[in-house]
Amino acid sequence: MIVVGLTGGIASGKSTAAEQLRKNGAVIIDADRVGHRSYEPGTPGFEKVVNAFGHDTVGKDGLIDRRVLGGKVFGAPQELERLNNILWPEIHRLIREEITQIREHDKDSVIVVEAAVLIEAGWQDLCDQIWVVTTNPETAIERLQTRNGLTREAALARINAQMTSKERAAHGQVVVDNSTTEDALIQKVDRAWRALQSKLDERRPKKPAVKKPAAKKPAVKKPAAKKPAAKKPVAKKPAAKKPVAKKPVAKKPVAKKPVAKKPAVKKPAAKKPAAKKPVAKKPVAKKPVAKKPVAKKPVAKKPVAKKPVAKKPVAKKPVAKKPAAKKPAAKKPVAKKPAAKKPVAKKPVAKKSARR
């Protein structure tokens, strides 16, 4: 960070130069604004001014009335010097505090202290460089007459009450002449600003130097080598040797294998003699075999002759009524055995002999 002290006589164009520096990026500290703060109520400067110049300098609002105070010091060199001895040390202290605050927030900033009495007050110790804006007396008189409406005599009196341009220029490292137009002044201020920035860059070349070469490392040259890598797959084209026609040719004429599958009809031919299923075993005559209705039913045990033996007079009981089983006998075999095999003549024959 650097502090530039900007000064100049009345109507020199100092304020215009300060505004241009602000546009270029400088931080401006206006000494006139700080001077007003130096005697605000509650400050050491306020008490000193009131004690030195009277309580009538305090207005109804509780502030120092600048018009009343000015009337007591202007035209009285001793009183003006007395006032300056009170305020200049206070202004110096406030400017230093403000510079410290700016440095804490931005170490690389350029601070410009704009002060008309920078040299007279001895504030050079606050600055690293002194810039002086000068103009010739006749140009300054014309500007005061146009801007402030002063007579030539009044304007000349104010100019003579200050340090001359030559005396100020002797303290400056940069001197900007503003005897022509405002545009010319702005161009000169811009040139001085660029020269200052160049000197500042020379003091700190290391920081930006490291950043620039860092961008060269990720150069695009390395990935560019990937594009010519297309030469490798070129060799794949002559690789047609692999799909030689010799191998697939042998596969097609091998008709021997599938030929054997067609005459293999002999195996399913064996399915035809599967006539074993409708074998006559199912309708075998085992079911209607006469063994079941064998003589077991008409066994002679039931109609044993022993019962009718005693010739008892009850000859009526063994009448044909009991062996009337003919009715059920005829019904059962009729429904079950409609076949011609079942109506065997053997069964009824035995019944007739029993009656006898």
C-alpha distance (Angstrom), angle and dihedral (degrees) to the residues before:
residue distance angle dihedral
M1 . . .
I2 3.79 . .
V3 3.83 132.0 .
V4 3.80 118.5 -145.2
G5 3.80 119.6 -163.6
L6 3.81 109.0 -147.0
T7 3.80 117.0 -164.7
G8 3.79 140.8 158.9
G9 3.77 142.6 153.4
I10 3.77 127.3 -90.7
A11 3.84 113.4 -60.4
S12 3.82 91.0 6.0
G13 3.83 94.8 124.5
K14 3.81 95.2 -109.2
S15 3.82 93.5 140.7
T16 3.85 91.8 50.6
A17 3.81 90.0 52.6
A18 3.81 91.0 49.2
E19 3.81 91.7 52.1
Q20 3.81 91.1 51.9
L21 3.79 90.9 50.6
R22 3.80 89.1 51.5
K23 3.81 89.7 54.5
N24 3.80 89.4 51.6
G25 3.82 90.7 56.4
A26 3.80 106.4 -88.5
V27 3.83 123.2 138.2
I28 3.81 109.1 -125.0
I29 3.83 124.6 -147.3
D30 3.82 109.8 -168.8
A31 3.81 110.0 -150.6
D32 3.82 91.8 -159.4
R33 3.82 90.4 57.4
V34 3.81 90.8 47.3
G35 3.84 88.6 47.8
H36 3.81 90.3 60.2
R37 3.80 90.0 52.8
S38 3.82 91.0 51.0
Y39 3.82 93.0 74.9
E40 3.81 102.0 32.6
P41 3.84 116.0 135.4
G42 3.78 112.4 -77.2
T43 3.82 95.4 26.5
P44 3.82 126.2 111.2
G45 3.81 89.0 -116.3
F46 3.81 92.2 57.5
E47 3.81 93.2 56.2
K48 3.81 92.8 44.9
V49 3.82 93.4 51.2
V50 3.82 93.5 47.3
N51 3.80 92.2 47.4
A52 3.81 91.9 47.4
F53 3.84 100.9 42.3
G54 3.81 103.9 24.0
H55 3.77 138.8 -101.7
D56 3.79 90.9 -83.7
T57 3.81 87.2 78.5
V58 3.82 88.2 70.7
G59 3.82 113.6 88.4
K60 3.80 129.0 -146.0
D61 3.80 89.5 -92.6
G62 3.80 90.6 60.2
L63 3.82 94.1 -109.7
I64 3.79 130.1 115.1
D65 3.80 108.6 -89.6
R66 3.80 102.2 -131.3
R67 3.80 93.4 -162.2
V68 3.79 92.6 55.6
L69 3.80 91.3 44.6
G70 3.82 91.9 46.9
G71 3.78 91.6 51.9
K72 3.79 89.4 57.8
V73 3.82 97.3 49.6
F74 3.81 107.7 32.4
G75 3.77 111.4 89.4
A76 3.81 89.3 16.9
P77 3.82 108.3 89.0
Q78 3.79 93.6 -173.0
E79 3.83 93.6 52.0
L80 3.81 91.0 45.6
E81 3.78 91.0 51.9
R82 3.80 88.9 48.2
L83 3.81 90.9 53.4
N84 3.81 92.4 46.3
N85 3.78 91.3 51.8
I86 3.83 87.7 57.2
L87 3.81 99.8 43.5
W88 3.83 105.9 33.8
P89 3.83 95.6 65.6
E90 3.83 89.6 48.0
I91 3.81 91.7 49.2
H92 3.82 90.3 47.8
R93 3.81 90.3 53.5
L94 3.81 94.0 48.5
I95 3.84 92.9 47.8
R96 3.81 91.0 51.5
E97 3.80 91.0 51.1
E98 3.80 91.2 50.1
I99 3.82 91.9 49.9
T100 3.80 89.7 52.0
Q101 3.80 91.6 52.0
I102 3.81 92.3 50.4
R103 3.82 91.7 49.6
E104 3.80 90.7 54.0
H105 3.81 91.0 57.0
D106 3.82 100.1 37.5
K107 3.80 121.6 14.3
D108 3.82 93.5 -177.4
S109 3.81 97.5 53.3
V110 3.81 124.1 117.0
I111 3.82 111.3 -130.3
V112 3.79 120.6 -158.0
V113 3.82 117.9 -162.4
E114 3.80 106.4 -157.5
A115 3.83 109.4 -157.9
A116 3.81 131.0 152.5
V117 3.81 91.4 -158.5
L118 3.82 96.9 40.0
I119 3.81 92.3 125.3
E120 3.81 96.5 37.1
A121 3.83 92.5 50.2
G122 3.81 93.3 47.0
W123 3.83 95.8 -122.7
Q124 3.82 94.3 142.7
D125 3.81 89.5 108.5
L126 3.81 87.8 70.4
C127 3.82 92.6 59.1
D128 3.80 138.1 68.9
Q129 3.82 92.7 -158.9
I130 3.80 136.1 18.2
W131 3.80 119.5 -141.4
V132 3.81 117.3 -168.6
V133 3.81 125.5 -162.6
T134 3.81 111.4 -156.7
T135 3.80 138.1 -175.8
N136 3.79 135.7 174.7
P137 3.85 118.2 -96.4
E138 3.83 95.8 -113.1
T139 3.82 92.2 54.4
A140 3.80 90.3 48.2
I141 3.85 91.2 50.8
E142 3.82 91.9 51.2
R143 3.81 91.9 49.8
L144 3.81 92.7 49.6
Q145 3.79 91.7 49.6
T146 3.83 91.7 49.5
R147 3.81 98.4 38.9
N148 3.83 102.6 35.6
G149 3.81 100.5 23.1
L150 3.81 92.4 -123.9
T151 3.76 126.2 154.8
R152 3.77 119.1 -112.6
E153 3.80 91.5 -105.5
A154 3.84 93.0 50.1
A155 3.79 91.7 47.2
L156 3.81 92.5 47.9
A157 3.82 90.7 48.6
R158 3.81 91.4 56.7
I159 3.79 92.6 47.0
N160 3.79 92.4 50.5
A161 3.81 91.5 49.9
Q162 3.82 89.5 65.6
M163 3.78 137.4 63.9
T164 3.80 112.5 -81.0
S165 3.80 122.7 -109.8
K166 3.81 91.3 -111.9
E167 3.79 91.9 54.3
R168 3.79 91.6 50.8
A169 3.82 93.5 45.3
A170 3.79 88.9 57.2
H171 3.84 88.7 67.0
G172 3.78 96.8 45.4
Q173 3.81 130.8 96.3
V174 3.82 89.6 -165.0
V175 3.82 121.6 36.4
V176 3.82 120.0 -170.6
D177 3.81 117.9 -168.5
N178 3.80 115.6 -145.7
S179 3.78 102.7 -179.1
T180 3.84 94.7 121.9
T181 3.81 131.0 39.3
E182 3.78 133.8 -22.3
D183 3.83 91.9 -117.1
A184 3.78 90.2 56.1
L185 3.82 89.5 51.1
I186 3.82 91.7 51.8
Q187 3.80 91.8 51.0
K188 3.82 91.3 51.6
V189 3.80 91.8 48.4
D190 3.82 91.0 50.7
R191 3.82 91.3 51.8
A192 3.80 90.6 50.8
W193 3.81 89.9 48.8
R194 3.81 93.3 51.9
A195 3.80 90.7 49.1
L196 3.80 89.6 51.9
Q197 3.81 92.0 50.5
S198 3.80 90.6 51.2
K199 3.81 91.1 54.9
L200 3.78 90.8 47.9
D201 3.81 90.9 51.3
E202 3.80 90.1 53.1
R203 3.79 90.0 56.2
R204 3.79 93.8 55.1
P205 3.82 108.1 31.2
K206 3.80 95.8 135.3
K207 3.81 99.8 71.4
P208 3.82 98.8 55.6
A209 3.82 91.3 36.3
V210 3.80 91.8 66.2
K211 3.78 94.1 50.9
K212 3.81 97.4 53.4
P213 3.82 98.8 55.2
A214 3.78 89.1 44.6
A215 3.80 88.7 70.4
K216 3.81 91.3 56.1
K217 3.79 93.7 64.6
P218 3.80 96.4 68.5
A219 3.80 89.6 53.0
V220 3.78 116.8 162.3
K221 3.79 91.0 -127.0
K222 3.79 94.1 90.8
P223 3.80 97.7 55.5
A224 3.79 88.5 43.7
A225 3.81 87.9 73.6
K226 3.79 89.0 67.5
K227 3.79 92.6 71.0
P228 3.86 97.2 61.2
A229 3.79 86.6 48.8
A230 3.81 85.3 91.2
K231 3.82 87.5 91.9
K232 3.80 90.7 79.6
P233 3.81 96.7 63.0
V234 3.82 89.1 47.8
A235 3.81 88.6 78.1
K236 3.80 89.0 62.3
K237 3.80 92.5 73.3
P238 3.85 96.7 64.8
A239 3.78 86.7 47.5
A240 3.81 86.5 93.5
K241 3.80 87.2 112.4
K242 3.75 90.0 86.7
P243 3.82 97.3 63.3
V244 3.85 91.2 55.0
A245 3.79 112.0 164.3
K246 3.78 92.0 -126.8
K247 3.76 97.1 80.5
P248 3.81 99.9 48.1
V249 3.82 91.5 43.1
A250 3.79 92.9 66.1
K251 3.80 91.6 52.5
K252 3.80 97.1 58.0
P253 3.88 100.3 52.3
V254 3.78 93.0 47.6
A255 3.79 91.4 106.9
K256 3.79 92.7 145.6
K257 3.79 94.7 86.5
P258 3.79 98.7 53.3
V259 3.84 91.9 41.3
A260 3.77 91.7 67.9
K261 3.77 90.8 56.0
K262 3.82 95.0 62.2
P263 3.87 98.8 54.9
A264 3.75 88.8 47.2
V265 3.81 86.7 99.3
K266 3.78 89.1 108.9
K267 3.77 91.9 83.5
P268 3.81 97.4 59.7
A269 3.84 88.6 44.2
A270 3.76 87.7 77.5
K271 3.78 89.3 66.8
K272 3.82 91.6 74.0
P273 3.81 96.8 68.4
A274 3.79 86.6 55.8
A275 3.80 86.2 110.7
K276 3.71 87.5 120.4
K277 3.78 89.9 97.7
P278 3.84 95.4 68.6
V279 3.78 90.7 48.5
A280 3.76 115.0 151.5
K281 3.72 89.8 -114.3
K282 3.75 93.2 97.5
P283 3.80 97.7 56.2
V284 3.76 90.5 42.5
A285 3.74 113.4 146.3
K286 3.74 90.6 -116.5
K287 3.75 92.5 105.2
P288 3.76 98.7 52.0
V289 3.77 90.3 38.8
A290 3.77 110.3 142.9
K291 3.73 90.8 -129.5
K292 3.77 93.7 91.4
P293 3.82 96.0 52.7
V294 3.73 88.7 39.6
A295 3.76 118.8 138.4
K296 3.81 88.3 -68.9
K297 3.74 91.1 102.6
P298 3.76 99.2 44.2
V299 3.75 90.0 41.0
A300 3.77 108.3 153.2
K301 3.77 90.1 -126.5
K302 3.73 95.0 88.4
P303 3.80 99.5 47.2
V304 3.74 90.3 40.7
A305 3.78 110.3 166.0
K306 3.75 89.5 -127.3
K307 3.77 94.5 86.9
P308 3.76 98.3 52.6
V309 3.74 89.6 41.1
A310 3.81 103.3 97.4
K311 3.73 92.2 65.7
K312 3.65 87.4 -132.3
P313 3.69 113.8 -177.7
V314 3.74 88.0 -111.0
A315 3.74 91.0 90.6
K316 3.75 89.0 138.7
K317 3.83 96.1 74.1
P318 3.79 96.9 65.6
V319 3.71 87.0 51.8
A320 3.66 117.1 131.3
K321 3.86 88.5 -88.8
K322 3.78 94.8 87.1
P323 3.75 96.7 43.4
A324 3.75 83.8 51.4
A325 3.78 81.5 118.7
K326 3.70 83.9 117.5
K327 3.74 89.8 93.4
P328 3.78 95.9 57.1
A329 3.76 91.2 35.3
A330 3.73 92.2 57.5
K331 3.84 95.0 44.6
K332 3.77 97.3 51.9
P333 3.78 99.9 50.3
V334 3.78 92.1 40.5
A335 3.81 96.2 60.7
K336 3.74 97.8 37.5
K337 3.78 100.9 41.4
P338 3.72 111.0 41.4
A339 3.76 86.7 150.0
A340 3.75 118.9 102.4
K341 3.73 92.0 -120.4
K342 3.81 97.6 67.7
P343 3.86 101.1 57.5
V344 3.76 90.9 79.1
A345 3.76 112.6 169.3
K346 3.77 93.8 -136.6
K347 3.79 98.7 82.8
P348 3.81 100.4 56.3
V349 3.69 90.8 43.5
A350 3.76 92.5 64.9
K351 3.80 92.2 52.0
K352 3.76 94.0 56.8
S353 3.79 92.4 53.8
A354 3.77 89.4 51.9
R355 3.79 92.3 59.6
R356 3.70 91.8 53.4
